[in-house]
Amino acid sequence: MFDVSKSLLQTLQLKKLNTQNIELFVKRDDLIDEYVSGNKWRKLKYNVEQAKTLKKSGILTFGGAYSNHLVATAAACQKSGLRAIGIVRGDELNAHSNSILRQCADFGMALQFVSRLDYAARNEKSYHEELNVQFPNYLIVPEGGANYYGMIGCQEILKETANDFDYVVVAQGTTTTSIGLALALPEKTTLIVVPVLKAFDALAEMKTLLGYTGFELSMIEDVLSKVHVLSEYHFGGYGKYTDELLDFMEQVYTETKLPLDPIYSGKALFALQDWAVKNAIHDKRILFIHTGGIQGGKTIEKKEGRQYS
Ligand SMILES: *Cc1c(COP(=O)(O)O)cnc(C)c1O
């Protein structure tokens, strides 16, 4: 199932950047699968392989009510002959609360709805031990696929492109994807990350996640020295967006036929254009990683700061 042939490398003509002689390319990970959002697929690949190697019954993981990662896990497990369990934040929800959760259930994922308090323990060893008793022989994967296997899956994105980019640009949630990219970065390339969460210390988060996986501090600092953070493009925080962002997405679609989502890829491409214009970046080759996020036919409505659902 882990076939990347649909993830094309395309040129992208944004009018504003053409005048600055920027060659922009987009890695279309959004095209990999209809349900498994691009980078979620990358992050699950080696987790699924690991579950199979260890002869696990399936994968148990965590997510919020609108988690792309939950749907991706449900779809990937179904395709791989593994079972899937999703621990969902919010005990007021059920499998019919929204289209994401319905899709998870349709893919055969067993959903367990827990209180926000219980959910807060999702990374704690004692909670995992409890879950191992309740659901024996499942591989526990953290929220967002944020583990070592997730990172090495994302390293492969850059192995499918040329090595001559000045910048690689990507949206950031858990930072797993950006870490994979940073680990695979050619010598002269800078990685630009666009956190979609408000008041998010991207470098500190990346450092912590790299630390969990046992990288030495000097190595971590070396990797992070190639990362540049654009922290002012969260549009109010996770799941929030403005008409300005939606207008931009619409304009990009009209001009280039590239679909974007307002949670991740839209914010990242907006940030890239705004940064390049404001800093008069010119004569560069830039690679934008389209991480996906548009699966499932979600609809959006214009209104300031409206929650995406
Ligand atoms: C989950 C997601 C991200 C965030 O990736 P991280 O590895 O958590 O930083 C980015 N883009 C899309 C479309 C996503 O669904």
The ligand as an ORCA input file, in Angstrom:
! r2SCAN-3c Opt
* xyz 0 1
  C      -0.878     16.616     10.523
  C      -0.555     17.523      9.403
  C       0.590     18.358      9.434
  C       1.493     18.442     10.632
  O       2.581     17.533     10.574
  P       3.488     17.283     11.848
  O       4.342     16.134     11.459
  O       2.570     16.922     12.984
  O       4.261     18.509     12.144
  C       0.837     19.149      8.335
  N       0.005     19.143      7.266
  C      -1.098     18.369      7.214
  C      -1.966     18.446      6.032
  C      -1.415     17.534      8.274
  O      -2.533     16.792      8.212
*
